Amino acid sequence: MTSESGEITRALAAFAADFGGKSMPAAVRHEARRALVNGLGAALGAGNRPELSIPLAVLAAQGAGGTFSVIGRRERLAMLDAAFVNAIAINALDFDDTHLPTVIHPTAPIAPGIIALAERGGISGRALIDALAIGIEVACRLGNAVPGHYARGFHITATCGIFGATAAAGRLLGLDTDRMVAAFASAGGQAAGLVENLPTLAKSTSVGGAARGGLLAALLAEQGWSGGPQTIEGRFGFARVLADQFNPDAITVGLGTQWEVLKNDYKPYPCGVVLNPVLDACLALVESGTIDPTRIASITVYGHKLLGVRADRGVVTDGQLTRLSIHHCAAIALVRRRAGVDEFTEATARDPAIQALAQKVRYQEDPACAVEAARVVVRLADGLEQTHSVAQARGSAARPLTDTDLEAKARLLAAHGAPGCDIDRLLNTLWHLDELPDANVIAQTMRRH
């Protein structure tokens, strides 16, 4: 399809507005349910953390209030504020989903807006599931179409995620193609986010902004707010301004028949996705029972270039940085023999045993390694070496987390961050969501009572 005259933007808008019904494959709907189970579970794990308490305090100081629910909390907010905070909650622990071809974490920016719309009532569970699947498709296809965008330093979860959030919300609001085009224009004007912020709390600001901005764009378009027809492909549109290249076929070819949501992966550890194979390898080494951490002389981690770019940062003492540190991940796995939420904190980073071992870690780029692969070589004080290679990390397409795994993950996270939430009822609601006449039940079950 040509990229002139707004045809790409319009094709994506028409898909978001019109596709659905019996044409939505059952596998796609199921993957959308899995994304919600994982996303709301991740948010519950952050329920008692500063990543939520700080923005909630700031909003309260501005006189914020409302009737919309916050995941894992008792507070209520205005609709747009709820979308903002809930996106932060899903993204806060780095435990959210990943579309590996683009490295977009789609559920965080997309789900909060449609959950807020559903809380107003009158939206079926099937409609919400379809909207989430459509939103993920829009965000990930746009990400596929702009190679180099992420490498240039744009936080693609937020910059492409806002288009997915707009598509999902606009669909539930009943926007036709023309108004969806207008909504995309407002979304494109708000698309922002910097990779520079990834190891800081500011990373989640842009994710929250994408959720809020996408919902706002759809609500404005519903009321007749206008926008240009070539937001994506225009001379000064998203793809031309924010990327080195633009591949319009990645948006249009197979649209509605080949689904990007089916490429969604789920993390077994609360950290950057590039670190999953490193943790897998280190945990496998200690589980062998042949390594005493006190006798380790050196640890060499071989991996993909992106692993080094994102996570080769030496010994860290900041809790945020632990989730993007090869050195920290190797150390916690080898010393504590686990990698849960408690292992990615400032207290753990300052543990003398963790720091001592982290100092012995070095990264080596291996051009033969895929993003989901790594090789770890542990050299002991007596000169002996132990090696473990991971070709496909746990949680990747080749080794996916099962529905049972995702449910267990959500239960652990709820117990950690939101013990007052009825996790049994929430999980039952999510797994059977497309059978329910009113998706408002999500909000009723996801908050703390």
C-alpha positions as CSV (number, residue, x, y, z in Angstrom):
1,M,0.0,0.0,0.0
2,T,1.3,3.5,-0.8
3,S,2.3,5.7,2.1
4,E,0.9,8.9,0.5
5,S,-2.4,10.7,1.1
6,G,-3.0,9.4,4.6
7,E,-3.7,5.9,3.4
8,I,-1.6,4.3,6.1
9,T,-3.1,6.3,9.0
10,R,-6.5,5.7,7.6
11,A,-6.0,1.9,7.2
12,L,-4.9,1.6,10.8
13,A,-7.8,3.8,11.9
14,A,-10.3,1.7,10.0
15,F,-8.9,-1.5,11.4
16,A,-9.2,-0.1,15.0
17,A,-12.7,1.2,14.4
18,D,-14.3,-1.7,12.5
19,F,-12.5,-5.0,12.9
20,G,-13.9,-7.5,15.3
21,G,-16.9,-9.7,16.0
22,K,-16.6,-13.2,14.7
23,S,-13.4,-12.3,12.8
24,M,-11.4,-12.1,16.0
25,P,-9.6,-15.4,16.4
26,A,-10.1,-17.2,19.7
27,A,-6.3,-17.5,20.2
28,V,-6.0,-13.7,19.9
29,R,-8.7,-13.2,22.5
30,H,-7.0,-15.7,24.8
31,E,-3.7,-13.9,24.5
32,A,-5.4,-10.6,25.4
33,R,-6.8,-12.3,28.6
34,R,-3.3,-13.5,29.4
35,A,-2.0,-10.0,28.9
36,L,-4.5,-8.7,31.5
37,V,-3.7,-11.4,34.0
38,N,0.0,-10.6,33.7
39,G,-0.5,-6.8,33.7
40,L,-2.9,-6.5,36.6
41,G,-0.7,-9.0,38.6
42,A,2.3,-6.8,37.9
43,A,0.4,-3.8,39.1
44,L,-0.7,-5.5,42.3
45,G,2.9,-6.2,43.1
46,A,3.6,-2.5,43.0
47,G,0.6,-1.6,45.2
48,N,2.6,-0.6,48.2
49,R,5.7,0.9,46.5
50,P,6.9,4.5,46.1
51,E,6.3,4.2,42.3
52,L,2.6,4.5,43.1
53,S,2.6,6.5,46.4
54,I,4.6,9.4,45.0
55,P,2.3,10.2,42.0
56,L,-0.8,9.6,44.1
57,A,0.6,12.1,46.7
58,V,1.3,14.6,44.0
59,L,-2.2,14.3,42.5
60,A,-3.7,14.5,46.0
61,A,-1.8,17.7,46.6
62,Q,-3.4,19.2,43.5
63,G,-6.8,18.4,44.7
64,A,-7.3,15.3,42.6
65,G,-10.3,13.2,43.3
66,G,-12.9,11.1,41.5
67,T,-14.6,7.8,41.3
68,F,-12.2,5.6,39.2
69,S,-10.2,2.8,40.7
70,V,-6.5,2.4,41.3
71,I,-5.1,-1.1,40.9
72,G,-4.3,-2.6,44.3
73,R,-5.2,0.7,46.2
74,R,-8.2,2.2,47.9
75,E,-7.8,5.7,46.4
76,R,-10.1,6.9,43.7
77,L,-9.2,9.4,40.9
78,A,-10.6,11.2,37.9
79,M,-10.6,9.0,34.8
80,L,-7.5,10.4,33.1
81,D,-5.5,10.4,36.4
82,A,-6.5,6.8,37.0
83,A,-5.3,5.8,33.6
84,F,-2.0,7.6,34.3
85,V,-1.4,5.9,37.7
86,N,-2.5,2.5,36.6
87,A,-0.2,2.5,33.7
88,I,2.7,3.3,36.0
89,A,1.6,0.5,38.3
90,I,1.7,-2.1,35.5
91,N,5.1,-0.9,34.3
92,A,6.7,-0.1,37.7
93,L,8.3,-3.4,38.6
94,D,9.5,-4.2,35.0
95,F,7.3,-7.3,35.2
96,D,5.1,-6.4,32.3
97,D,4.7,-8.1,28.9
98,T,7.1,-7.8,26.0
99,H,6.5,-7.8,22.3
100,L,10.1,-8.9,21.6
101,P,10.3,-7.9,17.9
102,T,9.8,-4.2,18.9
103,V,10.6,-4.4,22.7
104,I,7.3,-2.7,23.3
105,H,5.6,-3.5,26.7
106,P,2.1,-3.0,25.4
107,T,-0.4,-3.7,28.2
108,A,0.8,-0.9,30.5
109,P,-0.1,2.0,28.2
110,I,-3.2,0.3,26.6
111,A,-5.1,-1.5,29.3
112,P,-5.7,1.4,31.9
113,G,-7.7,3.6,29.6
114,I,-10.2,0.9,28.6
115,I,-10.5,-0.4,32.2
116,A,-11.4,3.2,33.2
117,L,-14.0,3.4,30.3
118,A,-15.4,0.0,31.4
119,E,-15.8,1.3,35.0
120,R,-18.4,3.8,33.7
121,G,-20.5,0.7,32.8
122,G,-22.1,-0.5,29.6
123,I,-19.1,-2.3,28.1
124,S,-19.1,-6.0,27.8
125,G,-16.1,-8.2,28.7
126,R,-15.9,-9.3,25.1
127,A,-15.7,-5.7,23.9
128,L,-12.9,-4.9,26.3
129,I,-10.9,-8.0,25.3
130,D,-11.3,-7.1,21.6
131,A,-10.3,-3.5,22.3
132,L,-7.1,-4.6,24.1
133,A,-6.1,-7.0,21.3
134,I,-6.7,-4.2,18.7
135,G,-4.7,-1.7,20.7
136,I,-1.8,-4.1,21.1
137,E,-1.9,-4.8,17.3
138,V,-1.8,-1.0,16.5
139,A,1.1,-0.3,18.8
140,C,3.2,-3.2,17.7
141,R,2.6,-2.9,14.0
142,L,3.6,0.8,14.3
143,G,6.7,-0.3,16.1
144,N,7.5,-2.8,13.4
145,A,7.2,0.0,10.8
146,V,9.8,2.3,12.3
147,P,13.1,0.4,12.6
148,G,15.7,2.4,14.3
149,H,13.1,4.4,16.4
150,Y,14.0,2.6,19.6
151,A,17.7,2.6,18.8
152,R,17.6,6.4,18.3
153,G,16.5,6.7,22.0
154,F,12.8,6.9,21.9
155,H,11.0,4.8,24.6
156,I,8.9,2.8,22.2
157,T,6.5,1.5,24.8
158,A,5.3,5.0,25.3
159,T,5.7,6.5,21.8
160,C,3.9,3.7,20.0
161,G,1.9,2.7,23.0
162,I,-0.1,5.9,22.9
163,F,-1.4,5.0,19.5
164,G,-2.5,1.6,20.8
165,A,-4.1,3.3,23.8
166,T,-6.0,5.6,21.5
167,A,-7.1,2.8,19.2
168,A,-8.4,0.7,22.1
169,A,-10.2,3.6,23.8
170,G,-11.6,4.9,20.6
171,R,-13.0,1.5,19.7
172,L,-14.9,1.3,23.0
173,L,-16.2,4.9,22.4
174,G,-17.5,3.9,19.0
175,L,-15.4,6.2,17.0
176,D,-15.8,5.8,13.2
177,T,-12.8,5.8,10.9
178,D,-12.8,9.6,10.5
179,R,-12.8,10.3,14.2
180,M,-10.2,7.6,14.8
181,V,-7.9,9.3,12.3
182,A,-8.5,12.5,14.3
183,A,-7.7,10.7,17.5
184,F,-4.5,9.4,16.1
185,A,-3.5,13.0,15.3
186,S,-3.9,14.0,18.9
187,A,-2.0,10.9,20.0
188,G,0.9,11.6,17.6
189,G,1.2,15.1,19.0
190,Q,1.7,13.6,22.5
191,A,4.0,10.7,21.6
192,A,7.0,11.0,23.8
193,G,9.5,9.0,25.9
194,L,13.3,8.7,26.2
195,V,15.4,5.6,26.6
196,E,17.7,7.8,28.7
197,N,15.1,7.5,31.5
198,L,14.8,3.7,31.6
199,P,16.8,3.1,34.8
200,T,14.8,5.8,36.7
201,L,11.3,6.5,37.9
202,A,10.9,8.9,35.0
203,K,10.7,5.9,32.7
204,S,7.2,5.2,34.0
205,T,6.1,8.9,33.6
206,S,6.1,8.5,29.8
207,V,4.2,5.2,30.1
208,G,1.6,6.8,32.3
209,G,1.5,9.7,29.9
210,A,0.8,7.4,27.0
211,A,-2.2,5.8,28.8
212,R,-3.6,9.2,29.8
213,G,-2.9,10.8,26.4
214,G,-4.4,7.9,24.4
215,L,-7.6,8.1,26.4
216,L,-7.7,11.8,26.2
217,A,-7.2,11.7,22.4
218,A,-10.1,9.3,22.0
219,L,-12.4,11.4,24.2
220,L,-11.6,14.6,22.4
221,A,-12.2,12.9,19.0
222,E,-15.5,11.6,20.3
223,Q,-16.6,15.2,20.7
224,G,-15.4,16.3,17.3
225,W,-11.9,17.4,18.0
226,S,-10.1,17.5,14.6
227,G,-6.7,16.3,13.3
228,G,-4.7,15.9,10.2
229,P,-5.1,12.8,8.0
230,Q,-1.4,11.8,7.8
231,T,-0.2,11.6,11.4
232,I,1.8,8.5,10.8
233,E,3.2,8.8,7.2
234,G,3.1,12.5,6.5
235,R,6.2,14.5,5.7
236,F,6.2,15.8,9.3
237,G,4.3,12.8,10.8
238,F,5.4,10.3,13.4
239,A,7.3,7.9,11.2
240,R,9.2,10.6,9.2
241,V,10.2,12.7,12.2
242,L,10.9,10.0,14.8
243,A,12.5,7.2,12.8
244,D,15.4,6.7,10.4
245,Q,13.3,4.5,8.1
246,F,9.6,3.8,7.5
247,N,8.2,0.5,6.3
248,P,4.5,1.0,5.7
249,D,4.0,-2.6,4.7
250,A,4.7,-3.6,8.3
251,I,1.4,-1.8,9.2
252,T,-0.9,-2.9,6.4
253,V,0.3,-6.4,5.2
254,G,-1.7,-9.1,7.0
255,L,-3.6,-6.6,9.1
256,G,-6.4,-8.5,10.7
257,T,-5.0,-11.9,9.7
258,Q,-1.5,-12.0,11.2
259,W,-1.5,-11.0,14.8
260,E,1.3,-9.3,16.7
261,V,-0.3,-10.0,20.1
262,L,0.5,-13.7,19.5
263,K,4.2,-12.7,19.7
264,N,3.7,-11.3,23.2
265,D,5.9,-12.7,25.9
266,Y,5.8,-12.6,29.7
267,K,8.7,-12.1,32.1
268,P,9.6,-14.7,34.8
269,Y,11.7,-12.1,36.5
270,P,11.0,-8.4,37.4
271,C,13.7,-6.8,35.3
272,G,14.7,-5.8,31.8
273,V,13.7,-8.5,29.3
274,V,17.3,-8.7,28.0
275,L,18.4,-10.0,31.4
276,N,16.1,-13.1,31.4
277,P,18.6,-15.4,29.8
278,V,21.3,-14.2,32.1
279,L,19.2,-15.1,35.2
280,D,18.2,-18.4,33.6
281,A,21.9,-19.4,33.1
282,C,23.0,-18.3,36.6
283,L,20.2,-20.0,38.3
284,A,20.9,-23.2,36.4
285,L,24.5,-23.1,37.5
286,V,23.7,-22.7,41.2
287,E,21.0,-25.4,41.0
288,S,23.6,-27.8,39.8
289,G,25.0,-27.7,43.3
290,T,28.6,-27.4,42.2
291,I,29.2,-23.7,42.8
292,D,30.0,-22.0,46.1
293,P,29.6,-18.3,45.6
294,T,32.5,-17.6,48.1
295,R,34.9,-19.4,45.8
296,I,34.0,-17.6,42.6
297,A,36.9,-15.7,41.0
298,S,35.2,-14.2,38.0
299,I,31.9,-14.3,36.0
300,T,31.8,-13.6,32.3
301,V,28.4,-13.0,30.7
302,Y,28.3,-13.3,26.9
303,G,25.2,-11.9,25.2
304,H,23.5,-9.8,22.5
305,K,24.6,-6.2,21.9
306,L,21.4,-4.9,23.3
307,L,22.2,-6.6,26.6
308,G,25.4,-4.5,26.9
309,V,23.7,-1.3,25.8
310,R,20.9,-1.6,28.3
311,A,22.5,-3.3,31.3
312,D,26.3,-3.2,31.4
313,R,26.5,-0.7,34.2
314,G,28.8,-2.3,36.9
315,V,28.0,-2.4,40.6
316,V,24.8,-0.5,41.4
317,T,23.2,0.6,44.7
318,D,20.0,2.2,43.4
319,G,16.9,0.0,43.5
320,Q,15.8,1.1,40.0
321,L,19.2,0.4,38.5
322,T,19.2,-3.2,39.8
323,R,16.5,-4.1,37.2
324,L,18.9,-3.1,34.4
325,S,22.2,-4.5,35.6
326,I,24.0,-7.6,34.4
327,H,26.2,-7.5,37.4
328,H,23.4,-7.3,39.9
329,C,21.4,-10.0,38.2
330,A,24.3,-12.5,38.2
331,A,25.1,-11.8,41.8
332,I,21.6,-12.2,43.2
333,A,21.1,-15.5,41.3
334,L,24.4,-16.9,42.4
335,V,24.2,-15.7,46.0
336,R,20.4,-15.9,46.8
337,R,19.4,-18.5,44.2
338,R,16.3,-16.6,43.3
339,A,15.3,-13.5,41.4
340,G,12.0,-12.2,42.8
341,V,10.8,-8.7,43.6
342,D,12.7,-8.5,46.9
343,E,16.0,-9.1,45.0
344,F,15.6,-5.9,43.1
345,T,15.7,-3.3,45.9
346,E,18.2,-0.9,47.2
347,A,18.7,-3.0,50.4
348,T,19.6,-6.0,48.3
349,A,21.9,-4.0,46.1
350,R,23.8,-2.8,49.2
351,D,24.2,-6.3,50.6
352,P,28.0,-6.7,51.0
353,A,27.8,-10.3,49.6
354,I,25.9,-9.1,46.5
355,Q,28.3,-6.1,46.0
356,A,31.4,-8.3,46.3
357,L,30.2,-10.8,43.7
358,A,28.9,-8.1,41.4
359,Q,32.4,-6.6,41.2
360,K,33.6,-9.9,39.6
361,V,31.1,-9.8,36.7
362,R,32.0,-8.6,33.2
363,Y,30.0,-8.5,30.0
364,Q,31.3,-9.6,26.6
365,E,29.3,-9.0,23.4
366,D,28.7,-12.2,21.4
367,P,27.4,-11.5,17.8
368,A,26.1,-15.1,17.7
369,C,23.7,-14.5,20.6
370,A,20.1,-13.6,20.0
371,V,18.4,-11.2,22.3
372,E,16.8,-14.0,24.2
373,A,20.1,-15.9,24.6
374,A,23.1,-15.7,26.9
375,R,26.1,-17.7,28.0
376,V,27.6,-17.5,31.5
377,V,31.1,-18.7,32.5
378,V,31.9,-18.9,36.2
379,R,35.6,-19.3,37.0
380,L,36.3,-20.6,40.5
381,A,39.3,-19.8,42.7
382,D,41.0,-23.1,41.8
383,G,40.8,-22.4,38.1
384,L,37.9,-24.7,37.3
385,E,35.2,-23.3,35.1
386,Q,31.5,-23.9,34.9
387,T,29.5,-22.8,31.9
388,H,25.8,-22.7,31.1
389,S,24.2,-21.5,27.8
390,V,20.6,-20.4,27.3
391,A,19.4,-20.4,23.7
392,Q,15.9,-19.3,24.6
393,A,15.1,-17.6,27.8
394,R,12.2,-18.7,30.0
395,G,9.2,-16.6,29.1
396,S,10.2,-16.3,25.4
397,A,8.2,-17.7,22.5
398,A,10.1,-20.9,22.6
399,R,9.6,-21.4,26.4
400,P,6.4,-19.4,27.1
401,L,4.9,-19.0,30.6
402,T,1.7,-21.1,30.7
403,D,-1.6,-19.9,32.0
404,T,-0.8,-21.6,35.2
405,D,2.5,-19.8,35.4
406,L,0.9,-16.5,34.9
407,E,-1.7,-17.2,37.5
408,A,0.9,-18.2,40.1
409,K,2.9,-15.1,39.2
410,A,-0.2,-12.9,39.8
411,R,-0.9,-14.6,43.1
412,L,2.6,-14.0,44.4
413,L,2.6,-10.4,43.3
414,A,-0.8,-9.7,44.9
415,A,0.4,-11.2,48.2
416,H,3.5,-9.0,48.0
417,G,2.0,-5.6,47.1
418,A,-1.8,-5.7,47.6
419,P,-2.8,-8.4,50.2
420,G,-6.2,-6.7,50.6
421,C,-7.2,-7.6,47.0
422,D,-9.4,-10.6,46.3
423,I,-7.0,-12.2,43.9
424,D,-9.1,-15.4,43.5
425,R,-12.1,-13.3,42.3
426,L,-10.0,-11.1,40.1
427,L,-8.3,-14.1,38.3
428,N,-11.7,-15.8,37.8
429,T,-13.0,-12.6,36.4
430,L,-10.1,-12.1,33.9
431,W,-10.1,-15.7,32.7
432,H,-13.8,-15.6,32.0
433,L,-14.0,-11.9,31.0
434,D,-15.4,-12.4,27.5
435,E,-18.4,-14.2,29.0
436,L,-19.4,-11.3,31.2
437,P,-22.0,-8.7,30.2
438,D,-20.3,-5.9,32.1
439,A,-16.5,-5.4,32.3
440,N,-17.0,-3.0,35.2
441,V,-16.4,-6.0,37.4
442,I,-12.6,-5.7,36.7
443,A,-12.5,-2.4,38.6
444,Q,-14.5,-3.8,41.4
445,T,-12.1,-6.7,41.9
446,M,-8.7,-5.1,41.2
447,R,-8.7,-2.5,44.0
448,R,-7.9,-3.1,47.7
449,H,-10.8,-3.2,50.1
